[in-house]
Amino acid sequence: LQTLENLERLNESGELRHILANFTKIDVKSSCEKCGGYRYMPCNFCHGSKKSLRRNNFTDEFCALRCMQCDENGLLRCDLCLDQQE
């Protein structure tokens, strides 16, 4: 397959389909019950805001801290999808 031009030529002539026919297709579950197939969900702790409110024990004020449960987008990886990948 070596070059992009060669790959394009094989695809346009239909030979690429015959070359790839020997490989088996991987059946991927298209829809997860929990995340709908997106593999990520809004964080259960901060609800996607990326902030975790904690009460200051010395005063009656709340302070906003960075949520440690989710990523920088406020999302969590779906645990059902992670189990299927392993």
TAJO-V314335 format. One record per helix or strand of 3 or more residues. SS is the DSSP state (H for helix, E for strand). FROM is the first residue (numbers start at 1). TO is the last residue. If there is no record, write none. Layout:
BEGIN
SS_FROM_TO ; SS_FROM_TO
END
This chain:
BEGIN
H_4_13 ; H_15_20 ; E_40_42 ; E_51_55 ; E_62_66 ; E_75_77 ; H_79_85
END
